[in-house]
Structures are given as C-alpha cells and as structure tokens.
Amino acid sequence: MSQRQRMGQPMIILGEDSQRMKDRDAQSHNISAARAVAEAVRSTLGPKGMDKMLVSSMGDVTVTNDGVTILQEMDIDNPTAEMIVEVAETQEDEAGDGTTTAVAIAGELLKNAQDLLEQDIHPTAVIKGFHLASQRAREEVDDIAERVDTDDEELLRKVAETSMTGKGAELNKELLGQLIVDAVQQVTVEGPEGENVVDLDYVKIETQTGRAAGESELLQGAAIDKDPVHPDMPDTVGEARVMLINEPIEIEEADVDTQLSVDSPDQLQQFLDNEEAQLKEKVEQIEATGANVVFCQKGIDDLAQHYLAKKGILAVRRAKKSDVKFLKEVLGARIVSDLDSATEEDLGTGSVRRDDADELFYVEGGDSHGVTLLLRGSTDHVVDELERGITDALDVVAQTVSDGRVLAGGGAIEVELARRLRDYADSVEGREQLAVEAFADSLELVPRVLAENAGLDAIDTLVDLRAAHEDDQIRAGLNVFSGQVEDTFDAGVVEPAHAKEQALSSATEAANLVLKIDDIIAAGDLSTGGNDDEEMGGAPGGMGGMGGMGGMGGMGGAM
C-alpha cells in the first residue's frame, strides 16, 4: 500500500482493496502475462501447426489454428495479456493474416527484453533499440520485397495457397485459391490515381454443410437463402427484371389507434373490398414497372402473394437488409422505398434461378460488381474453419493486389532481416545496440517454431538457414515438408510484404508499451472481469491476474 509521510504520520492515499506492484515486480508480471499469451498460440504457426479446441462457457466448441480466433475465444482476464490480444486484432484488421506471427514475435521480444533488464539495462534503452530495429527492419522488408504484376494470376494463387496451408482449406487449396483470385479480381477497380482498389465488401461468403469442400464455387452474384412466397410462382427467371423494395406490400395501418363501428354487413364488405383494392393497386404498380421478380425487405400480404402469383411475378419476402443492399450492386438496381414513385429505371437486370437441393436462389447480374463464394463442408466445424481460412486468404490476396509487393515465406524473410539487423547494430551506439541484436534474435523465433512444429531440429535448421543467407541466398527458407532449406519463393511459398511490415510494427509497439510500465495500481485484483482469485490462477504477491498460463482459465484443458 502506498503511503506518504506527512507531519510524522503515515497518510494512506490508496483504498483498502487496492493493490500495487512496482519496478521489477511490475515488469516481470507484465512480461510473464504477455509471454503466456504468445506461447499459447505458438504451436499453431506454420503448415504443420496444431489446432486448438476452445470450449465456451455455453458449451460451444471452436476448433481452429487461426491466431486471432484463438485469442478472442480464450477467457483472458489480465489487462497486460489483453494488450497482446490487441496485437492480433490489429494485424487481422490491417493485414488479414499473420496474427500468430505478430503475437509470437511480441512475446519473444519481451522474453529477450527481460534478459536485458536483468543485466541492468534501463527499459528506455531497450525501447529505443527496439524502435530503431523495427524501423530499420521495415525499410529492409521494402528493399527485399519483389515487385509483382498484380494481374499475375499464378502468383496471386500462390499467395492464397500459402495463406491457406495448414488450415482447414489446405486439402482443396488449388481450387479454392483460384476461386479467391477470381473473386478479388472481380471486385478490383481502378482508383483516382491509377492504383488498384479492392472492395472486399462486395465479396460475400455463404456456407453450406453436407457436401465436400471441393464442391465450393464462385457465383457472379448473390445466393439468397429464401423461398418463393407462393407455390404457383415461377422459381427461375432467365431474363429477370428485379425490383428491390424496403416497404411492406401490405395494408397500410393507421398511425394511431382507431375504433370503427359497423352498422351492417355491407359496410364490413366495403372495408374488405377497399383493403383488397389497395393490395391489388400495389401489385399493379409493381407490374407497371415491368418487374417480374421482387425481393421485399418487409412482409407481403397473403392476398398480395396471390395477385403476384397470378401475374407470374416471383416474390421473396423478409429478405435480409444486407442481402438487399448486396443485390443492389449485383443487379444495378435501386432500392424502392415508395411504390407510388417506382419506375422502370429502378429495376435491375440479371437472372434468378432456384436450387431446390440447396434451397437457395442464385441471383446473377450481367456485369456484376458483387460475387459470392459458396463454401461447402461436411460439418459445421469444418465449414467454419474453412471460412476463417478463406477470409484470411481473401485479405492477403487483396493486400497483394493493392500493394504489389511479395516476399519469400518459410522463415526466409525473418532470417534475412536478422542478418541485416546484426550488421546494422554495429552502427548503433550505446546500450541500444544490445536491444537491436535482441530484436534480431527475436525474429529468428519464426523459423525456429516452424521447425519445431514440423518435428525438425530447430537449432540445425537455424544454422543451415543462417549459412544460406550468409551466402546471399536471400530467399532461402525452410520447406517444412522435406525439412530442407530451399528457395521458398520458387517453391510457391509467397507472403504479402504489407502483412510482414504490419506484424513487425504491431509486435514492437506492443512490446514497448509493456516495457514502459513500471508501476501497476489496481482498485481491486489485477483482472478485467473481477473473477475470484481461485479462477484467475495465482500470480505473485496476491496480485491476481495472470502470472502464467494459470490465468487463462477459459482455455481449461482444451489446449
């Protein structure tokens, strides 16, 4: 408890339940918590990485080796550990892939920083050295990166396949890689300065269970999981003129509650006739525009369904808002909010066909800017992991098309950066030089873990890689399947340069943020959820939180 001597009497300035940890204890606590998170996902890295089974408090099961998914699903209850989770989330948002790499490097930076702190090197010197090394490493990435033609489908497919390798999508990565490249190219437009702009908002992913992943396909349009509102309606329209409506095709209700007295059956019949006339008028307004297909975001009255069916108009009700918005791009239509003002110009054109086996409408446009990846898998768990892998691959291919730079994978870039940083360290004065060298050592974690996860000897692998890079074999990396060092770029292991730059930046900033903390003051225990100490695992000094892996109670025995 913090105290201040004043007038010879101790003055208590913190509450009774507050806890405090200072200096080396605080640094050690934070580094241990951050490293625990990094070590939790290290075994998932690379093509030979293992999966994690995550079981939620509700009993929901997730099986994955996607770094950000693992960290988001884990019941992490420590503020420092959550900083490392943010590294993965930032990497996912900015680059789409490389989350495990970013987190693992952050953990290794902190491990090596702790060694420097124990040699009485001040945290400020370590932070400055890491910053210099990160800056230099990103410059070297740009120097090493290969400039590519973004129309090179074969190279883009290799980028997609590299991202999917080791994930649920790997078994069909050739087919899925081509689908991903086709999807990205379909939604790529030229920006105002001639650059490529990839709009992934117009790539939708739909999933189905009960069929093989090899039966996945790319639709030049949308897949709508709805049924026709009436059995007599056509279910396929080759030359569709589609109206998108976000108002109900129903009787308009009064804005206020009203009561009506009826004196005779004729009056009641008159009201019913008026309602029927209103619905008939709405259907006639739709027909007058030339529409033969209607996707309505709201409800459609039973009588209106009958009239629409009589006129041969296919109608779908309660379409999701996101589906209607997507169809707008697919068909080139406008969304109608008032049938009274609807015209032929509001309609979109394309084709609509019903797949009774899949219970889906396939809606395709002539020159569609929107596409749908229809992913299929045998079970929910399989298709969920497939979707995660495909989403990451879409992001990295989009980044490659936008950025135009790629690197050799398999740990090649990390070993080359480490070599160049060690040369750079000679020009750095003061104790920061040691931090730059520690940064270089941290980068070599990636090939070491790739080797470990493949059942290879990590030390022998690293020695062979260093020797190859000393001979100026810049693209020499580890082939985890053969265990040999080879030119991984020619072998088809290709990664986007932007993802590597983002991983270096995020990992360094997170590590420096943790190192800069020398005092932890908590109103209660050092957790974010207020769990009991028994659930949190015992951290040193009764601090709660996560001194080690015990704090991640949500993982339980699932790892």
Disulfide bonds with the S-S distance in Angstrom:
none
